[in-house]
Amino acid sequence: MSELAAAEHGHDHYDPEANKLGFWLFLFTELLLFGTMFIAFAMYQDMYKIEFIEGTHHQNIILGTVNTIVLLTSSLTMALAIQALRRGLKTLSIAYMAFTIVCSAGFCVIKFIEWSAKYHKGIFLLNENMDTLPKGEQVYYGLYFTMTGFHAFHVLVGALLIIWVMVAVAKGKVHAKRLSFIDNVGLFWHLVDLVWIFLFPLFYLIR
Amino acid sequence: MSEDKSEHIMPVIGYVGIWLCLIFLTGVTVAVSFVDMQNLTLFTALFVATIKSTLVLLYFMHLRHDQPIIFYMILACLGSYAVFVILTYSDYLYR
């Protein structure tokens, strides 16, 4: 409803609980989206155990671990940004969100380094060299690029949403008594973190 | 309801504590991956990941202090997911 109409009625229809429920419903669709890919991973991992372990050995565990820490830290600062705004500390909240965005950029840069290292070895989706690899490794890399690609896309979208929230907080549209927007973006960001918590061990650590 | 009620606010130190637990558990999974445990590797990796995601859900996503309905909705979602997993697995194992 427009602000003018809301003013005429003397109230608006802001309902944080309904907003939250609705956003959780959206998060469930995200869980099922990644969930189906996890099922595919589980089946193929069982079919091609040796090839999957071989694929894992080509992953850079250090970069993967650093990226996990970066993402967990960004999740912390996002939670702190919401907590700060709840306490009415606007500037601190914006600072935490700025740090969260730096972390998300760091995550994407590291992901880019990992992907380009593979690309230079001829390991990438639709690359001719992929045909020379054993079938199981092709499947492993196919799943790797698809799942981490989908995830990286979510990181990008999440970062854009956080920038949007920062602007809204700076303009005073989101504040201690109107938290739905920042709360829901926070939930989205934590979901991105949740997905990575499972992606990381499956692709890097099953050796 | 037209504005946010003053809900439970977890102190900063609480969030940092959860973050430290998450980092520690990440360290544990990475360390364990260098130990050859055959089939247990996958199990431990998933077990630790489940603990980590529970921490994120309860504290970062505030489930612990949210209305119970959200918790039940998540159970329903995970239940539906379990149905997909069981049906797919039964097809895969007995085809």
Interface residues (C-beta under 8 A of the other chain):
Chain A: H11 D12 H13 Y14 D15 P16 E17 K20 L21 W24 L25 F28 L31 L32 G35 T36 I39 M43 Q45 D46 I61 T65 T68 I69 L72 T73 S75 L76 M78 A79 L80 Q83 R86 R87 A176 K177 R178 L179 S180 G186 L187 H190 D193 L194 I197 F198 F200 P201 L202 Y204 L205 I206 R207
Chain B: M1 S2 E3 D4 E7 I9 M10 V12 Y15 V16 I18 W19 L22 I23 T26 T29 V30 V32 S33 F34 T41 L42 A45 L46 V48 A49 K52 S53 V56 L57 Y59 F60 M61 D66 Q67 I69 I70 M73 I74 C77 S80 Y81 F84 V85 T88 Y92
